[in-house]
Amino acid sequence: MSLADLLKDLPQYQCHKIVKGSKIVEMEMQGSGGALVKLEDKEEPVMLMADFFLRFKPAVGAYLVVYEDGYVSVSPTDAFESGYTRL
C-alpha cells in the first residue's frame, strides 16, 4: 500500500495564501553544487546555494516561491499553476 493510500482519509484543506513566485526558465549548475537560476519575471539570475538545491530539487519549469513570512521554496509547475492565480 502506498503512502498516498494510507493518507487518503485525512481532512481536505483549501489554500488561500498570497505568495510571490516566478517560473524557473533556465539553470546553470555551479562548481559549489548550487545553481545560477534565471526566472521568468526577474532580469538578473539568482544563485541557489547547494543546500537549497539539494533540499528542494528545483527544475526548469517549476516555480521559485516566497511566502509572506519569507520562507522560500520550490513548487512543481502543475501544483503552482492549478493553485494560484496571478494578481
GUTIZA-847311 format. One line per field, with one value per residue (C-alpha): residue number from 0; chain; x, z, y. Coordinates in pm, 1 decimal, decimal comma. Example, Ala and Ser with C-alpha at 12.3 -4.5 7.8 and 13.67 -1.06 7.14 Angstrom:
2
i	c(0; 1)
ch	c(A; A)
u	c(1230,0; 1367,0)
w	c(780,0; 714,0)
v	c(-450,0; -106,0)
***
This chain:
87
i	c(0; 1; 2; 3; 4; 5; 6; 7; 8; 9; 10; 11; 12; 13; 14; 15; 16; 17; 18; 19; 20; 21; 22; 23; 24; 25; 26; 27; 28; 29; 30; 31; 32; 33; 34; 35; 36; 37; 38; 39; 40; 41; 42; 43; 44; 45; 46; 47; 48; 49; 50; 51; 52; 53; 54; 55; 56; 57; 58; 59; 60; 61; 62; 63; 64; 65; 66; 67; 68; 69; 70; 71; 72; 73; 74; 75; 76; 77; 78; 79; 80; 81; 82; 83; 84; 85; 86)
ch	c(A; A; A; A; A; A; A; A; A; A; A; A; A; A; A; A; A; A; A; A; A; A; A; A; A; A; A; A; A; A; A; A; A; A; A; A; A; A; A; A; A; A; A; A; A; A; A; A; A; A; A; A; A; A; A; A; A; A; A; A; A; A; A; A; A; A; A; A; A; A; A; A; A; A; A; A; A; A; A; A; A; A; A; A; A; A; A)
u	c(0,0; 140,0; 179,6; -91,0; -329,0; -250,7; -323,3; -633,5; -869,8; -700,2; -913,6; -901,8; -782,0; -812,8; -520,4; -576,2; -219,4; -71,7; 281,0; 543,3; 678,1; 827,0; 882,9; 1236,4; 1331,4; 1699,8; 1953,1; 2330,7; 2499,1; 2790,3; 3103,3; 2978,9; 2690,4; 2439,4; 2286,3; 2252,0; 1879,7; 1707,1; 1345,9; 1068,8; 989,9; 1337,0; 1605,7; 1906,5; 1961,8; 1964,9; 2203,2; 2050,2; 2303,3; 2384,6; 2178,9; 1867,7; 1922,4; 1962,2; 1659,2; 1407,3; 1549,4; 1436,2; 1391,5; 1327,5; 952,9; 898,4; 825,4; 1050,4; 808,0; 845,3; 578,4; 464,6; 687,6; 995,7; 1013,3; 1148,9; 1057,0; 1003,2; 663,1; 606,6; 453,9; 115,5; 68,4; 153,0; -48,4; -356,9; -339,5; -250,7; -381,8; -158,0; -275,4)
w	c(0,0; -93,7; 142,5; -54,0; 6,2; 377,5; 399,5; 178,0; 474,1; 600,1; 603,9; 296,8; 301,4; 51,3; 3,6; 40,7; 75,6; -120,3; -236,6; -463,3; -730,5; -1073,3; -1314,4; -1345,8; -1713,1; -1704,5; -1463,6; -1481,1; -1231,6; -1041,4; -905,6; -548,9; -605,1; -632,8; -943,2; -1108,5; -1185,7; -1440,7; -1353,5; -1592,8; -1406,8; -1297,8; -1523,2; -1313,6; -1228,8; -863,9; -700,5; -526,4; -283,2; -268,7; 47,3; -103,7; -433,4; -265,7; -39,5; -297,0; -623,0; -842,3; -1213,3; -1522,3; -1540,4; -1163,2; -961,2; -707,0; -434,6; -148,1; 123,5; 330,1; 621,6; 394,2; 357,2; 10,7; -159,6; -497,7; -627,9; -916,9; -1223,3; -1211,8; -837,8; -861,9; -1173,9; -1050,1; -703,4; -769,3; -991,0; -1070,4; -900,4)
v	c(0,0; 343,1; 636,8; 824,0; 533,8; 534,7; 908,9; 923,3; 974,1; 1293,0; 1610,1; 1837,5; 2199,9; 2484,1; 2722,6; 3095,4; 3222,8; 3509,2; 3428,3; 3576,1; 3346,2; 3311,5; 3024,9; 2890,8; 2924,1; 2833,6; 2683,6; 2670,3; 2438,9; 2592,5; 2427,8; 2480,8; 2236,3; 2518,0; 2670,1; 3008,0; 3037,6; 3263,3; 3345,5; 3442,6; 3766,7; 3880,3; 4021,9; 3917,5; 3549,0; 3437,3; 3191,9; 2891,4; 2753,9; 2382,7; 2314,1; 2477,9; 2298,4; 1958,7; 2008,0; 2132,5; 1992,9; 2283,6; 2219,3; 2428,6; 2490,4; 2475,5; 2790,3; 2957,7; 3069,5; 3319,6; 3304,2; 3605,3; 3500,9; 3494,2; 3115,5; 3026,8; 2701,0; 2540,0; 2433,6; 2191,2; 2357,5; 2182,2; 2236,5; 2606,4; 2682,9; 2497,8; 2653,7; 3017,7; 3298,6; 3596,7; 3918,2)
***
